[in-house]
Amino acid sequence: MERQLLTSDSNYFEHAIITTAENELRMNDAFELCILLQGECHVRSYEKDILIKENDIFFFPSQVPYSIECHGNSITYYQIRIFDRYLELFYPEPSGIHYETYSLTRSENKTLYDKLCNRMASVLFLSLSDHPNRSLEQLTDLNHMLLSIDKEYEKESSSQNSRSNTEITRINQILTIVKEHYREKLRLEDISAMLGFHPQYFSSYFTSVFHEKYTDYINRYRVNQSLQDLIYSQKTLLDIALDHGFQSSKSYCNSFKKYYGELPSAYRQTHRRAADFDSESAKDSLIQQAGFLYSYYVKLKNRTDESIYQPEYKEETPVPLSLELSMKHPEIIATDRRIRSICISSLSFILQDDVYHQLELLKNTTGFTYVHCRDIFSDYFQVYTEPFPDSVMYFFGDLSRALDRILSLGLIPFLEIGYMPSDLSSFDSHLYYSSHPQVSPPKDMKKWKDLVRAFLLHCKATYGEAIYQWKFDFWNTANLNMKNGYWGGTKEEFFELYKETWDVFQEVDSRLTIGTPNFSLPDGIDWYEDFLDFCKKESIMPSHLAIHIYSCMDNLNDFHGIFPYPETSYNYLSLTTREFINNLIYFLGRVSKKHGFENLPIIASEWNITYYLSDLIRDTAFMATYIAHTYIQTISTIDGLSFSCLSDINDQFRPSSLLFNGDEGLFTYQGIPKPAYHAFSLLHKLDAQVVDCDANSYIVTRSSRGFHVLVYNMAEYDKLPKDQILSYITPDRRYQIFRNTVPIHFHGVFHVKQGSYTIKTYTFDRKHGTFYDIWLLMGKPQQLSQEMVDMLKRNSYPFMHYERKHDTSLLTLDATISAHGITLFEVKLVS
């Protein structure tokens, strides 16, 4: 076997071009993804025997025994080996992955096949480039390939498609012994003794599993291992033979000719010449060997090599997007029943008039029904005090005043139980918020339970039946290991605190339910696993799985290089991808299912592009398309979304000298609506019944009154190294981070019932609805007068066009959507 190992800057994977004629069973220690470049072979695994033809793809998860059987014919294939250390970032148990099939042809699934070929070509030929960030590009490609295969083929292991752990262990032992001792005189009797088997039994077992006799296997293994020395060293044939377990050069030559059809001396002469070439010849050779994949790479490169600079309003030929649907009796492909919630951070903020009025505007224009609040046991409300030794006082007056404000707007409280009142904390461990809430375990668990009980009973007595609509979850990201973080105790203490809280809910009223704690992702996967195991053991059934979803990793040191999240002098940039959110939800669902909570609803109690305190991208028009994309993409994958947060008036934020600092609210400090707000105001107009949807560009919904079509044009981040990103983006130059994105021309033809219709067309883009772009046009004033603030408020809204169609059964909708733009058509039958 000749293995040409290719360049990789990452310790997460390796890849190679392999030419071989061997028939050898192996137990792979990585996820292996291959494409056959030349020849034909059989791939055998478990009971499956798969014929692989040229350009077919085959793949095997870690710890799956398989063999490639060439029957004496030479084949060439490209192999990517993805190690468990990378798989573990996304899969709870990489060795437990099983698939319905292990091969793919273009005729079976053209879409998946082309997607994998694109990604494999990118990984392969990036190794020849001097791209400054090729490792990032390659790892992103790996992520896409793994997810595509997993979503298409993954299924539970069973006795029919997997061997027992005992048998896998036995096969591993055999392969390990051969690998470690093949240079010695490793006879059938020797390896049988090492394993504790009778030689006759071992011989029979080996042949049934490896599909050849032990002596043939060990001799071929020795020959294959000798090839590196044969081609690249100056050793004699006798030395090579003795170094690789043969007793003489004659036995080595005989075995070599049996498997390769020529003597080792002739093989050495031919392949030594082929190995002696310069780097340019290496590139040419690789392109020649993998010409099929190179054709994919050329197309991919031509499509993505675009300038990072995007002029403000560059005129370009739009990309057509055509759609034709009958709206008379359309098929409903999904129904959006998700909980829609807005997070206001600490409950105490609702008592500020400007926050209250922003929430009032939000209720009237965006359709949020729940308000998620944390820190309800804050010292601000004084719900628990111990004025004297052995004396406890509860006070829910100010807390009720805050809840009353939410309810007065027709909104429903979504309360996170926590944090710890100072008088109940076991030691001083406070959170970094300006209010410094305590996050230690309680000094007395009974007193904590009494507090939770008193709170629930107070709410029942005060708000009656309405409380059964409320939702509750517990604490916040206790897994984060950070200074002044969210939990000061141990994991075991945290789980016990949840159990005692859950017990109180059951005791007071079983109709009152509480969801899980939320842990940051992906670092919190192990906390979710341990917590769900704990719940199963303690017979706890949470009402929902609470999560935080942000389009960024939560451990920059561990994950830097997989996705770029570089720090600037004033903020972070969350360089997201289209699939990131759904990937996190998908993997968390797998974890939940694995631990016996398959049907547990998933609710995101916090959602934003990043959890960083500021991100300059949040003020740009891109934020609206990001929200539209994520909202549409998750219709069928999540049961509730709570956007974080309502306002830039928030105790989590540090003061900034920047006028528009990219904070996470829907409104600025001055009350100016941001692009994120306009995204929700447009999404609110959509109907619950989904007729058609493309998770990357549009959605069509209907009701009895008419229908809506929303089309968006979300730009992609340009993947550049940190030092280049920092030179491109500044407070007044925030769009240079995106790839040049051409407009979309949407043309929709809709067959409707005969009648008259009104059509409202809402346009959001950099010219219509983006306060930041208007501020740029104003001359970027660093101080805003009230007149300027009022002007920004008046002009920071989408444009609306109205028309009426009389007595028609065919509606045509046309619009050109620029980069970072959204267009919404609202069609209503009037007669």
Summary of the structure (lengths in Angstrom):
residues: 831
radius of gyration: 31.4
end to end distance: 75.6
largest distance: 96.4
contacts: 2701
relative contact order: 0.08
helix: 38%
strand: 23%
